[in-house]
Amino acid sequence: MSDSELSVREFNMAKRRQRILAEARRLIARGGIEALNLRKLAAAAEVTVPTIYNLLGNKEALVIALFTEALEEIEHRVRSAAHGSALASAEAVVAESTGLFAEDEQYFRSAFIALEHLDQTRAHHAAAEGVYTWGRSLVLAGLDACREAGLIEGRIPAALLSDQILRGYRTSCRAWAFGQLSIEEFRASALSDVYTCLAADAVETFHARMVRKIAALANSAATPAQRRARDEGVNT
């Protein structure tokens, strides 16, 4: 097979792969992960079931491919945000991921639940764990930017801070996926975890700034009745 023939074949395979992923996303958005039936997917994408297996794999592999695709988009947005301040870099994973999820909440809720199911029922499914490891590297990049800018001391290992941030993020994301939090509440909760972790290792002036941000998030999340009760308590 010539190089040109190989190139055309690879191009056509890539197009079929993208078509399969696009149809898989549509099926999940309409009916949740239970709607991801390979026969229905093959018909919608105008391919055969063996073609899906050859290009992507089984249903689990499709879930991983879809979430990896989302993470690549998040990474692209995070890298763009990293051109701003060091704090913007630290906030970027939360801000950019929740921004993406807000564009199609029904789909991303189902995709996250499917990913969590893989990770929890398969003794930390290797590919699912790889997605979270990728996310961890983005969080670490934000922490490194803050350290290089002199905002945090470096007394606490960045790995420990990033793990704490990701645990909080995952908890908030899970609550959102199951409808216990709105996307705005998810964002505020996850940002609060970022600010709390940064405050734990912050220089004095930056610590005060993080405390103000945490307080602002708490104030915005409070209901009018809660704010009145708090203000009355302060004034008595």
Secondary structure, DSSP 8 states (H G I E B T S, - for coil): --HHHHHHHHHHHHHHHHHHHHHHHHHHHHH-GGG--HHHHHHHHTS-HHHHHHHT-SHHHHHHHHHHHHHHHHHHHHHHHTTS-HHHHHHHHHHHHHHHHHHTHHHHHHHHHHHHHHHHHTTS-HHHHHHHHHHHHHHHHHHHHHHHTTSB-S-S-HHHHHHHHHHHHHHHHHHHHTTSS-HHHHHHHHHHHHHHHHHHTB-HHHHHHHHHHHHHHHHHHS-HHHHHHHHHHHH-
